[in-house]
Amino acid sequence: GLPGVIDYMKKYPYSCLEQEASRAVALREKKRWDFIMDRLPAYLDSHGLAKYFPTAVRGSVELTAYILSIGHEAGWPIPDSSRERLMSGLSRFLDGKIGLGSIYGSKDLDVYKLLAMEALTRYQMPVQNWLQTLTINPNLWPTSALIDWREILKRQPNIPDHGRRAAEVDKILGARLDFRGTTMGFSTE
């Protein structure tokens, strides 16, 4: 067990959507998750992207992907209507239909696209057409994007050149592992 982590999360003082969802999952409190999901529509912007607070004007691609991913990882449902809006928001982002201005600079745009696609693949949404909008150069991506890419490949084996791409990302991830005594991490952390 992780009593220190559980104690920390029980006393966690913050309350944005991301923190509340994280707290529910960390404490394995399904009732808390269900309460958050009942309130989720108030946290969605007009595009379907999740907002950190209901009063925020603009939603976030990262938060939207996170809510879809953490719910899936925990095995807890997101109500159909909210899930569809979240997925639609990410789809609209990937289609270039959401003008988010300078929040997503061109340098990091591929990273955000991979994050969005990874979340959508958890719900069996095909992403092959959106991959054509990326510059696929895994050696230049941060480790988080490599992991998203690996998960996309794992869930969607019909992606062209799948075997070579999966082997390539595994090799790059392996090269970034850093072993020190009894700990393991990524050299890029």
C-alpha positions in Angstrom: 0.0 0.0 0.0 0.9 3.7 -0.2 -0.4 5.1 3.1 1.5 8.3 2.7 -0.1 9.0 -0.7 -3.6 8.1 0.5 -3.2 10.3 3.5 -2.0 13.2 1.3 -4.9 12.8 -1.1 -7.4 12.7 1.8 -6.1 16.1 2.9 -5.6 17.5 -0.6 -6.9 21.1 -0.5 -7.3 21.9 -4.2 -10.6 21.7 -6.1 -10.3 22.2 -9.8 -11.8 19.5 -12.1 -8.4 17.8 -12.7 -7.6 17.7 -9.0 -11.0 16.4 -8.0 -11.0 13.7 -10.6 -7.4 12.7 -9.6 -8.4 12.6 -5.9 -11.4 10.4 -6.6 -9.3 7.9 -8.6 -6.3 8.0 -6.1 -8.6 7.2 -3.2 -10.7 4.7 -5.3 -13.8 6.6 -4.3 -16.3 5.8 -7.0 -19.1 7.9 -5.3 -16.8 10.9 -5.6 -16.2 10.2 -9.3 -19.9 9.8 -9.9 -20.6 13.1 -8.2 -17.9 14.8 -10.4 -19.3 13.2 -13.5 -22.8 14.5 -12.6 -21.4 18.0 -12.5 -19.2 17.6 -15.6 -21.5 19.4 -18.1 -20.9 22.6 -16.1 -17.2 22.2 -16.8 -17.5 21.9 -20.6 -17.0 24.8 -22.9 -19.0 25.4 -26.1 -16.6 23.2 -28.1 -16.8 20.3 -25.6 -13.4 20.8 -24.0 -13.2 20.5 -20.3 -12.5 23.6 -18.2 -10.6 23.5 -14.9 -13.4 25.6 -13.2 -17.0 26.1 -14.4 -16.4 29.8 -14.6 -13.5 29.6 -17.0 -14.1 30.8 -20.5 -12.0 28.3 -22.4 -11.5 24.6 -22.1 -8.3 22.7 -22.3 -7.1 20.0 -24.7 -4.9 18.5 -22.0 -7.6 18.4 -19.3 -10.1 16.9 -21.8 -7.7 14.2 -22.7 -6.8 13.6 -19.0 -10.5 13.2 -18.0 -11.1 10.7 -20.7 -7.9 8.8 -20.0 -8.1 8.7 -16.2 -11.8 7.5 -16.3 -10.8 4.8 -18.8 -7.7 3.8 -16.8 -9.8 3.6 -13.6 -12.5 1.6 -15.4 -15.1 4.2 -14.4 -17.7 5.5 -16.8 -18.1 9.0 -18.0 -21.8 9.6 -18.8 -22.4 9.1 -22.5 -23.5 12.6 -23.3 -20.5 14.1 -21.6 -18.1 11.6 -23.0 -19.4 12.3 -26.5 -18.9 16.1 -26.0 -15.4 15.5 -24.7 -14.5 13.3 -27.7 -16.1 15.8 -30.0 -14.1 18.6 -28.5 -10.8 16.7 -29.1 -11.9 15.8 -32.6 -12.7 19.4 -33.4 -9.2 20.4 -32.1 -7.6 17.7 -34.2 -9.6 18.9 -37.3 -8.3 22.4 -36.7 -11.8 23.7 -36.1 -11.1 25.2 -32.6 -9.1 28.4 -32.8 -7.1 28.3 -29.6 -4.7 31.0 -30.6 -1.3 31.0 -29.1 -2.0 28.5 -26.3 -0.7 25.7 -28.5 2.4 26.9 -30.2 3.4 25.3 -33.5 6.4 23.8 -31.8 4.3 21.8 -29.4 1.2 21.2 -31.5 2.2 17.7 -32.5 2.6 16.8 -28.8 -0.9 18.1 -28.0 -2.3 16.2 -31.0 -0.7 13.0 -29.8 -2.2 13.5 -26.4 -5.7 14.0 -27.9 -5.4 11.0 -30.2 -4.2 8.8 -27.4 -7.2 9.6 -25.3 -9.6 9.0 -28.3 -8.0 5.6 -29.1 -9.1 4.5 -25.6 -12.7 4.7 -26.9 -11.9 3.0 -30.2 -11.9 6.1 -32.3 -9.7 5.7 -35.4 -7.0 8.4 -35.6 -5.2 7.4 -38.8 -6.4 10.5 -40.8 -5.2 12.8 -38.1 -1.8 11.2 -38.1 -1.3 12.7 -41.5 -1.3 16.2 -39.9 1.8 15.3 -37.8 5.4 15.4 -38.5 6.3 11.9 -37.2 9.8 12.2 -35.8 9.8 10.3 -32.5 13.4 11.1 -31.7 12.5 14.8 -31.3 9.5 14.2 -29.2 9.4 14.5 -25.4 9.0 11.2 -23.6 5.4 11.9 -22.8 4.6 12.1 -26.5 6.5 8.9 -27.2 4.4 7.1 -24.6 1.2 8.5 -26.2 2.5 7.4 -29.6 3.2 3.9 -28.3 -0.3 3.6 -26.8 -1.8 4.8 -30.1 0.1 2.1 -32.0 -0.9 -0.5 -29.4 -4.6 0.2 -29.8 -4.6 0.8 -33.6 -2.6 -1.9 -35.3 -3.9 -0.9 -38.8 -1.7 2.2 -38.9 0.6 2.0 -41.9 4.0 0.7 -41.2 2.8 -0.3 -37.7 5.5 -2.9 -36.9 8.4 -0.7 -37.8 7.0 2.3 -36.0 6.2 0.2 -32.8 9.8 -1.2 -32.8 11.2 2.3 -33.3 9.3 3.8 -30.4 10.2 0.9 -28.1 13.9 1.3 -29.0 13.8 5.1 -28.3 11.9 4.6 -25.0 14.4 1.9 -24.0 17.3 4.2 -24.7 15.8 6.9 -22.5 15.5 4.6 -19.5 17.9 5.5 -16.7 18.8 2.9 -14.1 20.4 4.1 -10.9 20.7 1.6 -8.1 17.2 0.4 -7.3 15.4 3.2 -9.2 14.4 3.5 -12.8 13.3 6.7 -14.6 13.6 8.4 -17.9 16.8 10.3 -18.6 14.7 13.1 -20.0 12.9 13.8 -16.7 
